[in-house]
Every structure is written in structure tokens, then in C-alpha cells.
Amino acid sequence: MKKKALIILSSINIRNFEIKRYEFKYLKKKIYVEFHHFHNFLNKGLKNSFSNQITKKKYIYGFNSVYKWKKRILFLRKKYPNLFVFNILMKDKFKEILILHLIKELRIKRIDYSQSSIFKANEKLSFFSNLIRKSKNLFSIWYINWFIIYQKIKILNFLQLLFNINPDFILSAGRKNSLTLKKKFHNKKNIIIKEFSIFDRSSFLLNKNSKKIIKENYCVFLGFPNIELADRNYIGLKETKFDNLHPDTLFKLLNNFFYDFEKYNKTKIVIASHPKAKSQIDSLNFGGRTSFYDKTCELVKYCRATIGMITVSISFSMLYKKPHFFIYNNSTLKNNKNFLFRFANLISSTAVNIEKYNKDEIFLKKKKINLFKYNKYVKDYLSDVSDNKPNYKVILDLIKKH
């Protein structure tokens, strides 16, 4: 694909995790690719959120102004007249709308990525049930902050529609997400919506020949970035420090639970560290248990079961058809009880209170998966793609045709 190039456009700094996630090593074999990020322009306060070293490569460019980015784009377009932008900006700031407007002004083909990837807190609730859920948190700081952000995003979405700052293509992951997009853009005939996979599913496809990391039998704890449990905001849950616990108390409870789980099931638990966590710190927090960074896919593939709080990485449990144990504590029952049990019921999983449980609740031999529900979850939230093409092939096919 000569004279064509792809810019992967990000709001945050590029780490090795992102390079792997967006399948750069496969894309670069067929097309010229650069990563462009606006971390210093959009997210200066997020510097401490990334514990592992930021990657510095010749194909990664950071910009602290739209003007400087425009100069780079104009330079690239002279060399590659057919230029595509794979847009993964967070789209929650007015500055990002300016960047998207410039893409339109320069007539660059824009590819957006859209996903749901996980069951959300307000799904399968009636209008009145959802109203009651919101009213309970109406005057909490969490809800006020969430409401302000949500309204801001609605305004930004309205501005994009008003000024026709729309993508040329939307890569949509999951049946539910695609139905929402088709309804939203039903009168925009110039926007092509194409079925896609969440990146975890694409990683699953690319890891078919991966080998075991651990020889003995084991289960995987799906780690969290920090005590704040960031995935909760993404799915619309009240954010609490699991829940209102001091870190020392939390890790003591978890380690006691892990000890019993290991003893009853004659297995070991390893930690799949979150991309924003430090694996060596995870190992210390979890009683010296072995932790692995950026190996969740490989670990889940060969494990007996997964354990976790409310996390997006449960996708690997669904894809590899592994039993999953949701864990919570007494405070969770006050804050997010209904959602936790609805999520567990959705996939016929088990929810275990780590402050009060019995042997039967965590006994693996009695644990079976509901294959129908797992497959439905994959189609609804992860990918409704009929073939087994990894994401990089879908992107390359799209660029080739246009």
C-alpha cells in the first residue's frame, strides 16, 4: 500500500502496552505508521498515572499544540497523499474537538474506534429502577462529578454532530455497541460502520500458539491499577476504595481469601498485573505471589479459573471459557450490590464475599460455566465479527479499499 500512511492518534503517552495493543508490529509490515499523542496538551495531570517507563521510539511523536501537529501532518501528506488517522482520543475535552475539526478541514480520512466491552451498571434496568439507582447517589460527590462529565460529553457530541465533525469510518466492537451506533448515525449515509473486535479479543486471536508460562496448575487474579479500582467509573459505578477499606486491610482480606482458595482447590494463584500497576509492587501486596505484567491473555489461556473485582479484563475469561469468581466485601453490598449480582447472573458466575464465605462457594470442582451465556456475552460486548481476523487485518483491509 504505497503512498498510504496511518497515524494512531492518542490523548495519552504511548507505552509498550499501547504499541502491542494496536498491533504495530503487524501494521508496519504493510503500511507506514506513526503514533501521535497530545499528552502534554490534553493530560498534563496524568503523568503519575503511568508507572512503567514511557516508550521513546522514532515513530512516536508528542505534541503540545495543535499548530505543531498540523505542521507534521502537512509534512506527512506530501510524502503520503492518502493519509488515515486512527482516532483513539478520549473525546471528553473541547481541545480534542479542535483536533477533530482540523482532521476534517485537512480532509484526512478518520477512523474511530467504539466499544462497550463490558456490561454497564444501567443495563437491563427499567426506567424507574435506573431512576431509583441514580436518586440514591444524587447528592454524593461521585455522582455530581460523574453528572458534570456526562453532560460535558453530551455537549461535545452535540457539537460534533452540529458542525458535522464526524468520522469517515467507525470500527465497532460488540453487537450492542453496533446497534447503538447504527441508530445514532442512521441518517449519516457517508459514515461506514464496520464490525471490529475489542483489542482483548484480537489479542486472543493472535495468541493461539502461545505457550504456557507456568507449568503447575494455577488460577489468575485479574489485578487492578490501584486501590481506586478505575474500571468502575468506566461502567458507571460509584467509585469507592473497595469499599472504604484501608489498603492494608484490603490486601489482608484478599491474601486470606487467596490462601483458603489455594488450600481448598490445591492450586496456586498468580497475579495478572493491570497495565497501570507495577508488577513488583503487586507481588509485595499479594503476599509474594508471582505477578506478571502484560501477560493476562497468556495466563488466562492455561489457567483453571479467574478471580476478580469488576474489571474489563474479564473478557479473557469469556473468550477462553474459564470459570470466574467475582469478589466483593461487606461495603460493596451497600454501594454496588445490585450491579454485582446482575453481572454475575448475566454469565452464571459466582459472587463471593471475601469477608464471609464457605468452602462450597469457592470449590472449583463444583464450578461449571454456562457456554450459551459466555458466547452471548462475547457477541454482545466483545465482537460480533463472523470471521477470525485480528484487528490489524481489518484496519489494513479498510485502508486498502479506500
Secondary structure as GFF3:
##gff-version 3
##sequence-region A 1 402
A	DSSP	beta_strand	4	10	.	.	.	ID=ss1
A	DSSP	alpha_helix	16	21	.	.	.	ID=ss2
A	DSSP	alpha_helix	24	27	.	.	.	ID=ss3
A	DSSP	beta_strand	32	37	.	.	.	ID=ss4
A	DSSP	alpha_helix	39	42	.	.	.	ID=ss5
A	DSSP	three_ten_helix	44	49	.	.	.	ID=ss6
A	DSSP	beta_strand	60	62	.	.	.	ID=ss7
A	DSSP	alpha_helix	66	79	.	.	.	ID=ss8
A	DSSP	beta_strand	82	88	.	.	.	ID=ss9
A	DSSP	alpha_helix	94	105	.	.	.	ID=ss10
A	DSSP	beta_strand	109	115	.	.	.	ID=ss11
A	DSSP	alpha_helix	127	136	.	.	.	ID=ss12
A	DSSP	alpha_helix	141	162	.	.	.	ID=ss13
A	DSSP	beta_strand	169	173	.	.	.	ID=ss14
A	DSSP	alpha_helix	175	184	.	.	.	ID=ss15
A	DSSP	beta_strand	192	196	.	.	.	ID=ss16
A	DSSP	alpha_helix	199	206	.	.	.	ID=ss17
A	DSSP	beta_strand	218	222	.	.	.	ID=ss18
A	DSSP	alpha_helix	231	235	.	.	.	ID=ss19
A	DSSP	alpha_helix	247	265	.	.	.	ID=ss20
A	DSSP	beta_strand	268	273	.	.	.	ID=ss21
A	DSSP	alpha_helix	279	285	.	.	.	ID=ss22
A	DSSP	beta_strand	291	293	.	.	.	ID=ss23
A	DSSP	alpha_helix	296	302	.	.	.	ID=ss24
A	DSSP	beta_strand	306	308	.	.	.	ID=ss25
A	DSSP	alpha_helix	314	319	.	.	.	ID=ss26
A	DSSP	beta_strand	324	328	.	.	.	ID=ss27
A	DSSP	alpha_helix	332	335	.	.	.	ID=ss28
A	DSSP	alpha_helix	337	346	.	.	.	ID=ss29
A	DSSP	beta_strand	350	353	.	.	.	ID=ss30
A	DSSP	three_ten_helix	359	362	.	.	.	ID=ss31
A	DSSP	three_ten_helix	364	366	.	.	.	ID=ss32
A	DSSP	alpha_helix	371	377	.	.	.	ID=ss33
A	DSSP	pi_helix	378	382	.	.	.	ID=ss34
A	DSSP	alpha_helix	391	401	.	.	.	ID=ss35
###
